[in-house]
């Protein structure tokens, strides 16, 4: 998601679940720390959630969850407990294979990164077995294992390709078999297939800097807003003190605080603006009361 311009009050976490712990949306106050219970949990058979990947909210506060069903399931802002979604985007016409990252443009259109190698765009209020109004896919796009997605203030569409591995940006309004306008890739970036330093999700701060989770090596790489090509990050968060354990979802608040969902923690860790190196998180949300099993997506 792009950075918010107002101070958030709530943190939403998509917890993929496994075994006896069901997939859930867990909601915490922004000041939550330690072993705390969520103020709201959305989980149960009526939700239809079977393996959440990411979470996002639209301007009305509706909660969007990408799920392994495969579907995008939309819940009301006040949803709690075993709540049914108010809308479900699913079916053959959607072309979904494995929808993961999500973001919105200024008009409220929903952008979905599909791991099979596409970005699908749906209008506000999309529901049911509907075709996307635009799709970015094809050999020119370079999409390969598309996972994290966000849009910047200009409407450029940023995506992480786990299997490429790279970060790409497409021009606003892109559709079809189009080439990206930016590609960040190469050995200097810290995104490689061998060793297994694959990128997962991404976020942007208010200055346009690009935060990328490198999940298998427990690292967050930060690239300059104008980064392109085989460039080194301007800073990295990495090391034993960071508490990073297979980081996936990343989120940057308006004051520069970085929030990270650690899949194998299972934790949410927070870092001060400008954090770099082997630094300890300023806040860690973890423990039995949180209900966390495998947190993946995080949103305000």
Backbone torsions as a table, in degrees:
resi	resn	phi	psi	omega
1	UNK	NA	149.0	174.7
2	UNK	-69.8	158.0	-179.5
3	UNK	-63.2	141.8	177.2
4	UNK	-81.7	153.0	-177.8
5	UNK	-99.0	-7.6	176.4
6	UNK	-119.3	155.8	-175.8
7	UNK	-66.4	123.0	179.8
8	UNK	-74.1	155.3	178.6
9	UNK	-116.0	-12.6	-171.7
10	UNK	-140.4	145.4	177.4
11	UNK	-118.2	126.1	-179.3
12	UNK	-107.3	132.6	-177.2
13	UNK	-125.7	129.1	172.4
14	UNK	-92.2	114.8	-178.0
15	UNK	-106.5	115.7	-170.9
16	UNK	-69.0	-27.4	178.9
17	UNK	69.2	163.9	173.3
18	UNK	-172.6	154.0	177.8
19	UNK	59.7	-124.6	-175.5
20	UNK	-81.7	-11.5	179.7
21	UNK	-97.6	114.1	-175.6
22	UNK	-74.4	159.6	170.3
23	UNK	-57.4	140.9	-176.4
24	UNK	-152.5	156.1	163.5
25	UNK	-101.9	125.9	-179.3
26	UNK	-118.5	132.4	-172.9
27	UNK	-118.0	129.5	-177.9
28	UNK	-127.1	149.4	169.3
29	UNK	-65.0	151.0	-174.3
30	UNK	-61.6	-24.7	-178.8
31	UNK	-89.2	5.7	-177.9
32	UNK	-58.6	143.3	177.0
33	UNK	-154.5	149.8	175.6
34	UNK	77.1	-151.7	-176.7
35	UNK	-90.1	82.6	-175.0
36	UNK	-121.9	147.0	176.9
37	UNK	-80.3	146.0	174.4
38	UNK	-65.5	150.9	176.4
39	UNK	-75.3	-27.0	178.3
40	UNK	-142.5	139.9	172.5
41	UNK	-130.9	128.5	174.7
42	UNK	-106.6	112.7	-177.0
43	UNK	-163.8	153.0	177.6
44	UNK	132.1	170.3	-174.1
45	UNK	-59.6	-35.3	-177.1
46	UNK	-68.0	-22.9	-178.9
47	UNK	-69.8	-28.7	-176.2
48	UNK	76.0	4.2	-177.9
49	UNK	-78.8	130.4	-179.1
50	UNK	-126.8	-8.3	-179.3
51	UNK	175.0	80.5	-174.3
52	UNK	-70.5	141.5	178.2
53	UNK	-109.5	-43.4	-175.3
54	UNK	-148.4	166.6	-178.3
55	UNK	-142.6	142.6	178.7
56	UNK	-151.5	159.1	176.9
57	UNK	-128.2	141.3	178.0
58	UNK	-87.9	-178.2	-175.0
59	UNK	-65.8	-19.7	177.4
60	UNK	-89.6	-2.9	179.9
61	UNK	90.1	0.8	176.6
62	UNK	-62.6	146.0	-173.5
63	UNK	-104.4	117.7	-179.3
64	UNK	-103.4	130.3	178.9
65	UNK	-126.9	122.7	173.1
66	UNK	-84.3	135.5	-168.8
67	UNK	-135.3	154.2	-177.7
68	UNK	-70.9	3.5	-174.0
69	UNK	-60.3	-37.2	-2.9
70	UNK	-91.1	138.7	-177.5
71	UNK	-165.9	166.7	163.6
72	UNK	-111.9	120.5	-177.1
73	UNK	-110.3	129.1	-173.1
74	UNK	-113.1	125.5	-179.1
75	UNK	-114.4	148.9	178.6
76	UNK	-63.1	153.8	-179.9
77	UNK	-56.7	-29.8	-177.3
78	UNK	-97.2	8.1	-177.0
79	UNK	-57.9	142.2	176.5
80	UNK	-155.6	152.8	176.9
81	UNK	69.2	-145.2	-176.7
82	UNK	-85.7	66.2	-173.1
83	UNK	-95.2	139.0	173.9
84	UNK	-77.8	145.4	175.4
85	UNK	-65.8	152.1	176.9
86	UNK	-83.1	-21.4	174.7
87	UNK	-148.6	152.3	174.7
88	UNK	-137.6	123.4	174.4
89	UNK	-97.8	109.0	-175.5
90	UNK	-163.3	156.2	177.3
91	UNK	124.8	169.5	-173.8
92	UNK	-59.9	-34.9	-177.3
93	UNK	-67.4	-26.1	-179.4
94	UNK	-67.8	-23.7	-174.9
95	UNK	67.9	13.0	-179.1
96	UNK	-62.2	134.2	168.2
97	UNK	-111.1	-56.9	175.6
98	UNK	-147.5	81.6	-179.2
99	UNK	-69.7	133.0	-176.2
100	UNK	-128.2	-88.3	-174.2
101	UNK	-70.7	148.8	-178.4
102	UNK	-137.7	151.8	173.9
103	UNK	-161.5	166.4	-178.6
104	UNK	-124.7	145.2	171.4
105	UNK	-93.2	-178.4	-175.2
106	UNK	-64.0	-23.6	179.4
107	UNK	-87.4	-1.8	-179.9
108	UNK	87.2	6.8	175.9
109	UNK	-68.9	142.7	-177.7
110	UNK	-96.9	127.0	176.8
111	UNK	-108.5	131.6	-176.3
112	UNK	-127.2	123.9	174.4
113	UNK	-86.6	123.4	178.0
114	UNK	-105.1	129.1	-175.1
115	UNK	-58.2	-26.1	-179.7
116	UNK	-67.7	-14.0	175.0
117	UNK	117.4	47.4	177.3
118	UNK	-153.7	162.7	168.4
119	UNK	-122.4	120.5	-177.3
120	UNK	-108.7	139.2	-175.8
121	UNK	-118.8	129.3	-179.1
122	UNK	-124.1	144.8	179.9
123	UNK	-73.0	162.8	175.4
124	UNK	-55.8	138.8	178.3
125	UNK	81.9	3.4	179.5
126	UNK	-53.3	141.0	-174.4
127	UNK	-154.9	140.8	173.1
128	UNK	83.0	-156.3	-177.5
129	UNK	-86.6	79.6	-174.0
130	UNK	-119.1	144.8	176.5
131	UNK	-77.9	145.7	174.2
132	UNK	-63.6	150.4	178.0
133	UNK	-80.3	-15.1	174.4
134	UNK	-156.2	149.9	177.4
135	UNK	-140.6	132.0	172.6
136	UNK	-101.0	115.2	179.7
137	UNK	-164.0	160.3	178.7
138	UNK	123.9	170.5	-172.7
139	UNK	-63.8	-29.5	-179.0
140	UNK	-73.1	-20.8	-174.0
141	UNK	-74.8	-29.5	-175.4
142	UNK	75.7	5.9	-179.4
143	UNK	-68.9	127.3	-176.1
144	UNK	-157.6	99.3	-174.5
145	UNK	75.5	44.7	-178.3
146	UNK	-62.5	130.7	-174.3
147	UNK	-131.1	-86.4	179.5
148	UNK	-72.5	147.1	-179.8
149	UNK	-147.2	143.2	171.1
150	UNK	-154.9	165.8	175.1
151	UNK	-119.7	145.7	176.1
152	UNK	-94.2	-179.4	-174.5
153	UNK	-64.4	-24.4	179.8
154	UNK	-86.2	-6.4	-179.0
155	UNK	94.7	1.0	174.7
156	UNK	-64.5	145.2	-174.6
157	UNK	-104.3	113.7	-178.4
158	UNK	-101.4	138.2	-177.7
159	UNK	-145.1	144.3	172.4
160	UNK	-97.0	132.0	173.4
161	UNK	-109.7	105.5	-176.0
162	UNK	-62.1	-39.8	-173.7
163	UNK	-87.0	-9.4	-177.2
164	UNK	-70.3	-48.3	-17.6
165	UNK	-90.5	140.5	-179.3
166	UNK	-164.4	176.8	168.4
167	UNK	-119.6	133.6	179.9
168	UNK	-127.1	155.7	170.7
169	UNK	-130.2	137.4	177.5
170	UNK	-113.0	148.4	-179.5
171	UNK	-61.7	150.9	176.1
172	UNK	-54.6	137.0	178.0
173	UNK	77.9	9.4	-178.8
174	UNK	-60.1	147.3	177.1
175	UNK	-157.2	149.5	176.1
176	UNK	85.6	-157.6	-176.2
177	UNK	-90.4	73.6	-174.3
178	UNK	-110.9	149.6	177.3
179	UNK	-80.5	148.9	175.5
180	UNK	-68.6	156.8	176.2
181	UNK	-89.9	-17.8	176.7
182	UNK	-138.3	136.9	170.0
183	UNK	-135.6	125.5	175.2
184	UNK	-109.5	112.8	-174.6
185	UNK	-160.7	154.8	176.4
186	UNK	125.0	169.1	-174.4
187	UNK	-59.9	-34.1	-178.1
188	UNK	-67.7	-22.3	-175.8
189	UNK	-74.8	-19.5	-174.5
190	UNK	83.7	5.5	176.1
191	UNK	-105.6	107.9	-177.1
192	UNK	-142.0	158.7	176.4
193	UNK	-86.3	-25.9	-179.8
194	UNK	-142.3	113.2	-1.9
195	UNK	-65.0	172.0	-167.5
196	UNK	-76.1	66.0	179.5
197	UNK	-98.5	63.3	-175.9
198	UNK	-84.6	140.6	176.4
199	UNK	-77.3	154.6	-179.3
200	UNK	-119.6	-74.9	-176.9
201	UNK	-121.9	171.6	179.4
202	UNK	-147.7	161.4	176.3
203	UNK	-149.6	161.3	177.8
204	UNK	-119.7	145.3	172.6
205	UNK	-96.9	-177.8	-174.2
206	UNK	-66.3	-19.7	178.0
207	UNK	-91.9	-1.7	179.8
208	UNK	89.2	3.0	175.9
209	UNK	-64.2	148.3	-169.5
210	UNK	-111.1	119.2	-179.7
211	UNK	-102.5	125.2	-175.7
212	UNK	-126.3	126.1	175.6
213	UNK	-82.3	131.1	176.8
214	UNK	-111.7	89.6	-159.7
215	UNK	-70.0	-35.0	-173.9
216	UNK	-77.5	-17.3	-179.8
217	UNK	-117.0	14.8	171.9
218	UNK	54.1	58.2	-175.0
219	UNK	-141.0	144.9	166.4
220	UNK	-114.9	118.0	176.5
221	UNK	-100.0	137.4	179.7
222	UNK	-116.5	123.3	-179.6
223	UNK	-108.6	147.9	178.0
224	UNK	-63.1	155.1	-176.6
225	UNK	-58.7	-30.8	-178.5
226	UNK	-98.6	15.2	-176.3
227	UNK	-63.0	144.3	176.1
228	UNK	-162.9	145.9	177.5
229	UNK	82.2	-153.7	-176.2
230	UNK	-90.1	75.0	-174.4
231	UNK	-114.2	149.4	175.7
232	UNK	-79.6	150.2	174.3
233	UNK	-65.1	153.7	177.9
234	UNK	-77.0	-21.6	172.0
235	UNK	-163.9	162.0	179.5
236	UNK	-139.9	146.6	170.7
237	UNK	-107.0	117.2	-175.3
238	UNK	-163.6	146.1	177.4
239	UNK	130.8	167.6	-173.6
240	UNK	-62.1	-31.1	-176.8
241	UNK	-75.6	-16.6	-172.4
242	UNK	-71.7	-24.8	-176.2
243	UNK	75.9	9.0	178.5
244	UNK	-74.3	127.8	178.9
245	UNK	-139.1	95.7	-173.1
246	UNK	54.4	61.8	179.8
247	UNK	-66.6	139.6	176.6
248	UNK	-126.9	-87.7	-177.1
249	UNK	-61.8	134.4	176.5
250	UNK	-129.4	149.7	-174.8
251	UNK	-153.6	135.9	179.5
252	UNK	-119.3	126.7	179.0
253	UNK	-83.7	174.1	-175.4
254	UNK	-65.6	-22.1	177.7
255	UNK	-95.4	5.7	177.1
256	UNK	92.9	0.4	177.1
257	UNK	-66.2	134.8	-179.4
258	UNK	-103.5	129.0	178.0
259	UNK	-111.8	133.2	-177.0
260	UNK	-130.7	131.0	172.8
261	UNK	-92.1	119.6	-179.0
262	UNK	-101.8	109.2	-173.8
263	UNK	-57.8	-42.1	-177.5
264	UNK	-98.6	5.2	-179.9
265	UNK	-56.9	-61.8	-15.2
266	UNK	-80.2	122.2	-174.0
267	UNK	-146.8	164.4	161.1
268	UNK	-112.6	124.7	176.3
269	UNK	-115.5	147.3	-178.1
270	UNK	-124.9	144.4	-175.8
271	UNK	-131.6	144.4	-179.8
272	UNK	-64.7	155.0	176.4
273	UNK	-54.4	132.1	178.5
274	UNK	80.0	6.5	-178.8
275	UNK	-56.2	142.0	-179.5
276	UNK	-152.6	154.3	176.4
277	UNK	79.0	-155.0	-177.2
278	UNK	-88.8	71.0	-174.9
279	UNK	-106.3	145.5	176.3
280	UNK	-77.3	147.6	175.0
281	UNK	-65.0	150.0	175.4
282	UNK	-77.0	-27.0	179.9
283	UNK	-142.7	140.1	170.8
284	UNK	-131.1	126.2	174.7
285	UNK	-103.0	113.7	-177.0
286	UNK	-162.3	162.5	177.2
287	UNK	120.9	168.7	-173.7
288	UNK	-59.9	-34.6	-176.8
289	UNK	-67.0	-26.5	-178.6
290	UNK	-66.2	-28.0	-175.9
291	UNK	80.7	0.5	-174.8
292	UNK	-61.9	138.6	170.2
293	UNK	-119.7	-60.4	177.3
294	UNK	-143.6	76.9	-179.6
295	UNK	-66.4	135.1	-177.4
296	UNK	-123.9	-56.5	-176.0
297	UNK	-101.6	150.4	179.0
298	UNK	-143.1	140.5	-176.0
299	UNK	-152.3	160.4	172.3
300	UNK	-89.7	NA	NA
